[in-house]
Amino acid sequence: MKKIVTPQEMQEIDRKTIQDYKITGEELMECAGAAVFERIRALFTEYTDKKIFVFCGKGNNGGDGFVIARYLKEDGAAPKVFVTGSLEDVKMEARIHFNKLIAGGVQPVFFSNGSDLGNEKPDIIVDALLGTGARGSLDGELLTLVEKINAWRSQHGCYVLSVDIPSGLNGETGGVENAAVKADATVTMGLPKSGLLFGDGKHYTGKLHVADIGFPDELTRANDSVLIEKEDVRLLLKPRRHNAYKYDFGKVLIIAGSRGMSGAAFLAAKSALRIGAGLVKVAIPAGAAHVIENALPEAMTLRLEETEEGSPAYRNRERLLEYLNWADVTAIGPGMSQHDETIQLIQEIVPQLKKPAVIDADAITALAGKSELISSVASDIVFTPHIGEFAVLSNAIKEKIVLDRVDHLRHTSRKLNKTILLKGSPTIIAAADGRIYVCNTGNPGMATAGSGDVLTGVMAGLLAQQLTSEQAAFAGAYIHGLAGDLAKNNKTEMGLIASDIIRYIPKALIDIQG
């Protein structure tokens, strides 16, 4: 995991690296440019025959661009380099690498000389105009360049790779004032910056790659706010023994569904099985049980008595308490409805939880205003609210939560002493002690009915395989998002539905396990 930093924090790491560890700015710039060059080589095996434009600013970001262009030239490509400002504006380490670029046979073009871009259309664009410290609106030649880059990308399909951050994006907030480069991928240096993950960051950043350019481990060690990486999830997915059997991988009880909302129970149950739970039993109103029994033969059902509206009735209480003891993990809430009897049932079941559980959807709403009850439950619980449910859970105003989701989430997880996964873009997980995990997988196509039920099942299945609530939350979010990303490649964002995510869980696991 890599800690998430603001641009100011990254600048301090940069300063300490140079001052205390005697690694020069020139060396860091060389490593940064080399890292982006290697990413280009990984993306394009035949890139030397492509038209490559490298757009450089006059600061350190532009200096990275000069290094990239030099490596491209040395490897047989013919990059064209465009620089904002004038030669006098290029100073210090950037000037050193500018001179090396000229010595290597590349003559950059300065926009201050009134030059234009000509009529050529690039295949690859490297955006090294502005770094993470840039603020405010773009204007003049910078605005013209950013608009031109975006036009080339949208109209001609050229690939845009941003260096450290897409130019025009606020490195702290992820905000865009009037324009920013829309990148296909971004190679950021050392650590992920908050602006690449929050706000509009992901929309402009594209595929995020974090490059190790030599910052000392002491300065980059993970703290209380981190980005989840594939390796973090891989380490949790243990190989199975050759003589394993189903009870080794846990028994999951899913209390879910009501008349007209049986699909929520189905999606959660199938996801729990698909992620590897050994055995799944679905406690569902009798009138909806046939959905599970006909469509998911791998699951068992527990037929519940119903209210007049077809939701789980309160008189199921004692029976469900027995099955809480049977199960290794319980998931409760998807599609249960907000009938008064059902709410009362939930409120009396949750305090009896002694084993790990996932609480979602209608069960979260049923626990509104019950913070003392929640914090008193001894079991390892994950809450999985969307923003509206989190407002109910935290007793906060939704509009205020949106302004600082991390702060509200950290405060509430500590208050309740429970792990909370706040669904959204990005999905954020807060452990009971307030540590924050940010998940960068997933896409807008997953904003569809049932996607959250799939996530509930995935996490229940991981808990059943003896992950902690914290681990199940960050691993489940990552796997769920990656499955959605893989599904999007075939189904498109517009055509993606929740059951597609389930189908791609095995492919996500293959990708993670390598």
Secondary structure as GFF3:
##gff-version 3
##sequence-region A 1 514
A	DSSP	beta_strand	2	3	.	.	.	ID=ss1
A	DSSP	alpha_helix	7	20	.	.	.	ID=ss2
A	DSSP	alpha_helix	25	43	.	.	.	ID=ss3
A	DSSP	three_ten_helix	47	49	.	.	.	ID=ss4
A	DSSP	beta_strand	52	56	.	.	.	ID=ss5
A	DSSP	alpha_helix	60	74	.	.	.	ID=ss6
A	DSSP	beta_strand	80	83	.	.	.	ID=ss7
A	DSSP	three_ten_helix	87	89	.	.	.	ID=ss8
A	DSSP	alpha_helix	92	103	.	.	.	ID=ss9
A	DSSP	beta_strand	109	110	.	.	.	ID=ss10
A	DSSP	three_ten_helix	111	113	.	.	.	ID=ss11
A	DSSP	beta_strand	124	128	.	.	.	ID=ss12
A	DSSP	alpha_helix	140	156	.	.	.	ID=ss13
A	DSSP	beta_strand	159	163	.	.	.	ID=ss14
A	DSSP	beta_strand	185	189	.	.	.	ID=ss15
A	DSSP	alpha_helix	194	197	.	.	.	ID=ss16
A	DSSP	alpha_helix	201	205	.	.	.	ID=ss17
A	DSSP	beta_strand	207	211	.	.	.	ID=ss18
A	DSSP	alpha_helix	217	220	.	.	.	ID=ss19
A	DSSP	beta_strand	225	227	.	.	.	ID=ss20
A	DSSP	alpha_helix	230	234	.	.	.	ID=ss21
A	DSSP	three_ten_helix	246	249	.	.	.	ID=ss22
A	DSSP	beta_strand	251	255	.	.	.	ID=ss23
A	DSSP	alpha_helix	262	274	.	.	.	ID=ss24
A	DSSP	beta_strand	279	285	.	.	.	ID=ss25
A	DSSP	three_ten_helix	286	288	.	.	.	ID=ss26
A	DSSP	alpha_helix	289	295	.	.	.	ID=ss27
A	DSSP	beta_strand	300	304	.	.	.	ID=ss28
A	DSSP	three_ten_helix	314	316	.	.	.	ID=ss29
A	DSSP	alpha_helix	317	326	.	.	.	ID=ss30
A	DSSP	beta_strand	329	332	.	.	.	ID=ss31
A	DSSP	alpha_helix	340	349	.	.	.	ID=ss32
A	DSSP	three_ten_helix	350	352	.	.	.	ID=ss33
A	DSSP	beta_strand	357	359	.	.	.	ID=ss34
A	DSSP	alpha_helix	361	366	.	.	.	ID=ss35
A	DSSP	alpha_helix	371	376	.	.	.	ID=ss36
A	DSSP	beta_strand	381	383	.	.	.	ID=ss37
A	DSSP	alpha_helix	387	394	.	.	.	ID=ss38
A	DSSP	alpha_helix	398	403	.	.	.	ID=ss39
A	DSSP	alpha_helix	405	416	.	.	.	ID=ss40
A	DSSP	beta_strand	419	422	.	.	.	ID=ss41
A	DSSP	beta_strand	427	430	.	.	.	ID=ss42
A	DSSP	beta_strand	436	439	.	.	.	ID=ss43
A	DSSP	three_ten_helix	444	446	.	.	.	ID=ss44
A	DSSP	alpha_helix	451	464	.	.	.	ID=ss45
A	DSSP	alpha_helix	469	495	.	.	.	ID=ss46
A	DSSP	alpha_helix	498	503	.	.	.	ID=ss47
A	DSSP	alpha_helix	505	513	.	.	.	ID=ss48
###
